[in-house]
Every structure is written in C-alpha cells, then in structure tokens.
Amino acid sequence: MRVRSCAFNGGGQVFASGFFTGLRASSTARTPHGAAVIDRATLLPPPPATAVTTGSALFLDADGTLLAFADDPEGVVLPAGLLATLDALHTALGGAMALVSGRPIDGLDRLFGRPAWAAAGQHGLERRAADGTVTTVPVDRDELARLRDSVHTAARGLPGLRVEDKSWSVALHWREHPELGPEVAQRAPAIADAFPGFELQPGNHVCEFKPRGMDKGVAVAKFLDEAPFRGRKPVYLGDDLTDEHAFVVVNALGGMSVRVGARTPSHAAFTLSSPADVHAWLDSVKSALT
C-alpha cells in the first residue's frame, strides 16, 4: 500500500502560516456580546463503536485524546482503567494498535509502561514496529543544536514560555500563559525559516520545530505497510492539528477518522468531545470485540 500524506491546508509551511495568521488575528468569529459563533456545518457525528472489528487497525494520539492536557507535559495522569482497556484492545486486534504521538517513544513508555506496543513518537520521527524494530529519521545534529539555541533564546525573551527539548525536535508551550500566543505567532515562523532542514508544526498551545518531511500521516501509512497492520481498515483518534495529516491518510483508505474536541476545520469524519468520551467509547469497542 502506498499513500502520500497530505499536509492540512496544502503544504506544511502553508499550514503553519495559516494557523499563525489566524492566531495573530484572533480568527474565532464572535457575536457583538463576545460569544463564539458555532459553525453548525462543521458538527460531526460520533463514531459507531461497532464499526471497529477484529479486522481494524487502531491508532491513538496521546495528549488531548487518551490523556487530558496538563500545563507541564510531564504532569499528565493516566486515568484509572484506561490501561486495562487498551491492553484488551491490543490483544483483540492481534497487536494492530499503535500510539501516535508528539511525545518521544521513551516518554510514551514511561507513561504507559507498554514497550511491546507499536508506537510513533515525535510525530513519526521515530517509529517502533509491532515486532519491536525502531527506525529514526536522520537529523542534522549541528543544525538541530543551532535551532535549540535559537528557540531557547526566543523563550528567554518571553517569560512564561515553556521549552520542551526532545531528542530530534524542540517545542514551545504557552498553555500556562495563553496571552503569549500572538507573540509566539510573530516569532516562530522566522525561527523556522532560518533552518531549512526543519519545519514548524503548530498544535494546541504549542508549536514544534521538527525535521522536515515527516508527520503522523506518513507514520500511519508506514505502519499499514507492515504486519500486523497490513490489509486492515485504519481507525484514527486525535485532537490536534498534527493529527490532520493522519486523518487524510485514513480517509483515503476508507477508514474512520475521529476528531477529539471541537476544533475546526477538520478532515475528520466523526467526533468525540473529550478524553473522557474517548475512554467511554474505547470501553464500548472493547465490549464489542471481547
């Protein structure tokens, strides 16, 4: 199977540019009284749990999907019962379940404690197949070091920004200080433009500078070329802009794309409102499969 991953809004840099233009302009439409206007045309139905069968492949984002956000990414809490549900689904699907996250794989392992699960970390920059084989996208270490210096310098000029150093990328978080978002939107594109081997990946109160050419859609397509995922219908759950690449791939294969939350626009065909709803839905899937 060959699938070309499409960038949301047509190209990674256009995607980032559009996101930050909206952030700077505060693009949410509002009534004269300040209430956000809901675009009724973008409302999506919930995914039918019975559509997931033993012939499905399940791909799950972590933060904002399986896990509620925390100001500090290391402060997230694994909900009671979630791990047992995921273990049951992993078994029922014959191992065709993978975590697909912006976190590094070793961070996912610390959190979930399941190094036998397939996983894609750092938006696919590193990927562990179901047989345990790990592949990593080559990165220019010197360019990465210079990028880190630039990002840390920018953060020092904006007290309250949190810098997350990952093995092959670096991220700026402003969840604790949302008022910094417009200023980050001014500075981040210029930083990315100075490093041709990297691109800007916007997210929920975060922007990440990552090596160019890899995204979650590419990672999902690679999984689907391997056992035990090959030949299965993909089901993907994710909440963020970074998950849109995967939605495009899954939709092209006739799978089921599920947005978590109310973010619009989205390529997803279905929606769940929150991580709590995701847990309830996964429990329903488990009941149907076991």
Backbone torsions as a table, in degrees:
resi	resn	phi	psi	omega
1	MET	NA	130.7	177.4
2	ARG	-123.5	122.9	178.7
3	VAL	-131.8	128.8	175.6
4	ARG	-90.2	123.9	179.8
5	SER	-74.4	133.2	179.5
6	CYS	-99.7	136.5	173.1
7	ALA	-76.4	139.6	176.1
8	PHE	-59.2	131.3	-179.2
9	ASN	67.4	21.8	168.7
10	GLY	76.8	69.0	174.8
11	GLY	106.9	136.4	-173.7
12	GLY	-59.6	-43.6	-177.2
13	GLN	-71.9	-36.5	175.6
14	VAL	-63.8	-41.5	177.2
15	PHE	-55.8	-52.2	-179.3
16	ALA	-63.8	-43.2	-178.8
17	SER	-60.9	-43.8	179.5
18	GLY	-64.0	-40.5	179.8
19	PHE	-62.0	-47.6	-175.6
20	PHE	-73.6	-31.0	173.7
21	THR	-60.6	-43.3	177.9
22	GLY	-64.3	-39.4	-179.9
23	LEU	-65.2	-42.8	179.6
24	ARG	-65.2	-35.9	-175.7
25	ALA	-89.8	-2.3	-175.8
26	SER	52.9	70.7	-165.9
27	SER	-75.8	-8.2	179.4
28	THR	-65.9	122.6	178.9
29	ALA	-69.7	143.7	-178.2
30	ARG	-136.7	153.0	175.3
31	THR	-77.3	169.5	177.1
32	PRO	-58.4	-22.4	179.6
33	HIS	-90.3	1.4	175.4
34	GLY	94.8	-3.3	-179.4
35	ALA	-78.0	140.1	179.3
36	ALA	-66.2	140.0	177.2
37	VAL	-86.3	128.7	179.1
38	ILE	-90.6	126.6	175.8
39	ASP	-84.2	99.0	-174.2
40	ARG	-61.9	-26.6	-177.1
41	ALA	-68.4	-17.2	-176.9
42	THR	-96.0	0.4	179.5
43	LEU	-67.9	137.6	-174.7
44	LEU	-120.4	154.4	178.2
45	PRO	-80.0	160.9	174.0
46	PRO	-73.0	152.5	-180.0
47	PRO	-76.0	137.0	176.2
48	PRO	-72.8	123.5	-178.7
49	ALA	-61.8	-30.2	-177.6
50	THR	-73.0	-10.6	177.2
51	ALA	-74.3	-17.1	175.9
52	VAL	-87.7	120.5	-178.6
53	THR	-121.0	177.3	177.3
54	THR	-67.3	-8.0	174.6
55	GLY	-98.8	12.1	179.2
56	SER	-93.2	161.5	169.4
57	ALA	-118.7	127.9	-172.8
58	LEU	-109.3	126.1	179.3
59	PHE	-121.7	129.2	-171.7
60	LEU	-129.9	122.9	167.6
61	ASP	-69.5	159.2	-178.3
62	ALA	-98.4	-78.6	-174.1
63	ASP	-68.2	127.7	-179.4
64	GLY	86.6	-8.6	180.0
65	THR	-120.4	-67.4	173.5
66	LEU	-82.2	-28.1	-172.3
67	LEU	-124.7	136.8	173.3
68	ALA	-69.9	145.5	-179.2
69	PHE	-65.1	150.7	170.6
70	ALA	-130.7	153.1	179.0
71	ASP	-57.2	-42.4	175.5
72	ASP	-99.9	120.4	-179.5
73	PRO	-54.6	-25.5	178.8
74	GLU	-82.1	-3.0	-177.4
75	GLY	-98.7	7.3	-180.0
76	VAL	-69.3	154.8	-176.6
77	VAL	-120.5	132.9	176.2
78	LEU	-79.9	117.0	-175.9
79	PRO	-64.2	148.5	178.1
80	ALA	-60.0	134.1	176.2
81	GLY	88.7	-17.7	-176.8
82	LEU	-64.4	-43.4	-176.9
83	LEU	-63.3	-39.9	178.6
84	ALA	-63.0	-40.3	177.8
85	THR	-63.4	-45.2	-179.2
86	LEU	-65.9	-39.0	176.6
87	ASP	-59.4	-43.9	-179.5
88	ALA	-64.7	-39.7	179.0
89	LEU	-68.7	-40.7	178.1
90	HIS	-57.9	-42.8	179.2
91	THR	-69.1	-46.0	-177.3
92	ALA	-62.7	-30.9	-178.9
93	LEU	-93.1	10.6	178.6
94	GLY	62.4	31.4	179.7
95	GLY	87.4	-1.5	-177.8
96	ALA	-83.9	58.6	176.7
97	MET	-139.3	134.7	-178.3
98	ALA	-140.0	143.4	168.2
99	LEU	-84.0	135.6	179.9
100	VAL	-129.7	105.7	-165.0
101	SER	-138.7	161.2	168.8
102	GLY	-78.8	-15.2	177.1
103	ARG	-71.9	152.6	170.9
104	PRO	-64.5	156.1	-179.8
105	ILE	-60.8	-39.8	-179.5
106	ASP	-65.4	-29.8	174.7
107	GLY	-69.1	-39.2	175.3
108	LEU	-62.8	-39.8	-180.0
109	ASP	-67.0	-38.0	176.8
110	ARG	-63.8	-37.0	-175.2
111	LEU	-78.0	-48.2	-174.6
112	PHE	-96.4	-22.8	179.0
113	GLY	66.0	33.6	-177.4
114	ARG	-131.0	71.7	-179.1
115	PRO	-68.0	-8.6	177.1
116	ALA	-84.3	-12.2	179.5
117	TRP	-76.3	146.8	169.0
118	ALA	-66.2	146.7	-177.7
119	ALA	-158.2	147.0	170.0
120	ALA	-118.8	124.9	-179.5
121	GLY	-112.4	158.6	178.9
122	GLN	51.8	46.7	176.9
123	HIS	61.0	29.5	176.9
124	GLY	99.5	-2.4	177.9
125	LEU	-62.6	-29.5	173.2
126	GLU	-129.7	141.3	-174.2
127	ARG	-144.5	130.6	178.0
128	ARG	-109.8	117.6	179.2
129	ALA	-72.4	168.7	-179.1
130	ALA	-62.5	-24.2	178.7
131	ASP	-87.0	4.5	176.7
132	GLY	93.6	-7.2	179.4
133	THR	-68.5	129.8	-179.3
134	VAL	-110.2	130.0	175.2
135	THR	-121.3	145.4	-178.5
136	THR	-131.4	136.9	177.1
137	VAL	-71.0	130.3	179.3
138	PRO	-61.2	140.2	-178.1
139	VAL	-131.7	138.9	174.5
140	ASP	-73.5	105.5	-174.6
141	ARG	-64.3	-36.1	179.4
142	ASP	-66.1	-43.1	178.2
143	GLU	-64.8	-39.2	177.8
144	LEU	-61.8	-41.8	179.9
145	ALA	-63.2	-41.5	178.0
146	ARG	-66.3	-38.5	177.3
147	LEU	-62.1	-45.2	178.9
148	ARG	-56.2	-45.2	-180.0
149	ASP	-59.6	-42.8	-179.6
150	SER	-64.9	-41.5	-179.3
151	VAL	-67.2	-43.1	178.6
152	HIS	-64.6	-37.9	177.7
153	THR	-62.9	-43.8	178.2
154	ALA	-62.6	-39.4	-178.6
155	ALA	-67.5	-34.7	178.5
156	ARG	-64.4	-25.3	178.4
157	GLY	-83.0	-5.3	179.2
158	LEU	-132.0	79.8	-178.7
159	PRO	-54.4	133.6	-177.8
160	GLY	109.5	-20.9	174.5
161	LEU	-69.7	140.9	176.6
162	ARG	-108.0	126.0	177.5
163	VAL	-97.8	129.7	176.1
164	GLU	-113.5	110.3	176.8
165	ASP	-87.2	118.5	174.9
166	LYS	-105.9	174.5	-175.3
167	SER	-64.7	-37.2	-175.5
168	TRP	-125.2	10.8	179.9
169	SER	-156.4	174.9	178.7
170	VAL	-144.6	141.5	-174.3
171	ALA	-128.2	150.4	173.3
172	LEU	-112.7	125.7	179.6
173	HIS	-112.4	136.1	175.1
174	TRP	-129.5	25.5	-179.6
175	ARG	-60.4	-36.1	-179.9
176	GLU	-73.1	-19.9	-177.7
177	HIS	-138.9	73.5	-176.1
178	PRO	-59.8	-20.1	179.6
179	GLU	-67.3	-15.2	178.9
180	LEU	-81.1	-10.8	-176.0
181	GLY	-52.8	-50.7	-179.5
182	PRO	-60.4	-36.2	179.2
183	GLU	-69.2	-40.5	175.5
184	VAL	-60.5	-39.1	-180.0
185	ALA	-61.7	-29.9	177.1
186	GLN	-74.8	-37.7	-170.5
187	ARG	-92.3	-35.3	-171.5
188	ALA	-61.6	-45.1	-178.8
189	PRO	-59.4	-37.4	-179.9
190	ALA	-66.6	-37.4	176.4
191	ILE	-62.3	-47.3	-178.5
192	ALA	-62.6	-39.4	-177.8
193	ASP	-62.7	-23.0	-178.5
194	ALA	-80.7	-6.3	-176.5
195	PHE	-130.2	92.4	-171.5
196	PRO	-63.5	-19.9	179.1
197	GLY	-83.4	-0.8	-176.2
198	PHE	-127.3	159.6	177.1
199	GLU	-137.8	162.9	-176.6
200	LEU	-94.3	127.6	176.7
201	GLN	-116.8	103.8	178.0
202	PRO	-73.1	155.5	175.9
203	GLY	-151.6	-162.5	-177.6
204	ASN	-79.6	101.0	-176.9
205	HIS	58.2	34.4	178.6
206	VAL	-154.8	148.3	165.5
207	CYS	-131.6	139.3	-175.6
208	GLU	-121.5	136.7	175.0
209	PHE	-99.6	109.6	-173.0
210	LYS	-127.9	156.7	177.5
211	PRO	-55.4	141.1	-174.8
212	ARG	-69.0	143.4	168.7
213	GLY	97.4	-1.7	178.8
214	MET	-121.8	138.7	176.0
215	ASP	-152.1	179.1	-176.0
216	LYS	-67.2	-30.1	177.0
217	GLY	-64.9	-42.7	176.5
218	VAL	-61.3	-42.7	-179.6
219	ALA	-61.9	-44.7	179.5
220	VAL	-62.6	-43.7	179.1
221	ALA	-60.2	-37.9	178.4
222	LYS	-67.2	-41.9	175.8
223	PHE	-57.5	-43.3	-175.1
224	LEU	-70.4	-7.9	173.5
225	ASP	-90.9	-0.5	-173.7
226	GLU	-124.6	156.7	169.7
227	ALA	-71.7	145.9	0.0
228	PRO	-92.3	14.0	-175.3
229	PHE	-83.4	-26.0	-173.4
230	ARG	-57.8	133.9	177.2
231	GLY	83.5	0.4	-178.6
232	ARG	-99.3	156.7	174.9
233	LYS	-81.7	124.0	-176.9
234	PRO	-79.5	142.9	173.0
235	VAL	-125.9	124.4	-175.1
236	TYR	-128.2	129.6	176.4
237	LEU	-116.7	126.7	177.7
238	GLY	-160.0	158.0	-174.2
239	ASP	-111.8	-17.0	-162.3
240	ASP	-114.3	172.3	175.7
241	LEU	-56.2	-34.3	-179.3
242	THR	-64.4	-20.6	-178.9
243	ASP	-85.6	-12.5	-178.2
244	GLU	-61.6	-36.1	177.6
245	HIS	-59.3	-40.4	179.3
246	ALA	-70.1	-37.4	177.8
247	PHE	-57.9	-41.3	-179.0
248	VAL	-61.8	-45.4	-180.0
249	VAL	-63.4	-46.4	-177.9
250	VAL	-64.1	-42.5	179.0
251	ASN	-62.1	-39.4	-179.1
252	ALA	-63.7	-23.6	-179.1
253	LEU	-98.6	8.8	179.4
254	GLY	73.7	22.3	179.8
255	GLY	-88.2	-162.7	-175.6
256	MET	-121.7	116.2	180.0
257	SER	-104.9	129.3	-172.9
258	VAL	-127.1	114.2	174.4
259	ARG	-83.6	136.5	174.9
260	VAL	-103.9	124.1	-176.0
261	GLY	101.3	-166.2	-173.8
262	ALA	-118.0	14.8	-177.3
263	ARG	-62.4	136.3	177.2
264	THR	-136.6	155.7	-5.0
265	PRO	-76.3	169.3	179.5
266	SER	-151.7	150.3	173.5
267	HIS	-82.2	-6.2	-177.0
268	ALA	-66.2	150.9	179.5
269	ALA	-98.9	-17.8	-177.3
270	PHE	-135.7	168.6	179.6
271	THR	-146.6	149.3	167.0
272	LEU	-127.9	147.4	-166.2
273	SER	-81.1	-24.7	-170.4
274	SER	-164.5	167.3	173.1
275	PRO	-55.8	-36.2	177.9
276	ALA	-60.9	-40.1	177.2
277	ASP	-67.9	-35.0	176.0
278	VAL	-60.8	-44.7	-179.4
279	HIS	-61.2	-43.9	179.7
280	ALA	-64.3	-40.2	-180.0
281	TRP	-66.8	-42.4	178.0
282	LEU	-63.0	-36.4	175.1
283	ASP	-62.1	-39.2	177.5
284	SER	-65.8	-40.0	177.2
285	VAL	-63.4	-43.6	178.1
286	LYS	-58.6	-44.6	-179.9
287	SER	-61.9	-35.3	-179.3
288	ALA	-74.2	-26.9	-174.1
289	LEU	-97.5	-18.9	-173.1
290	THR	-120.5	NA	NA
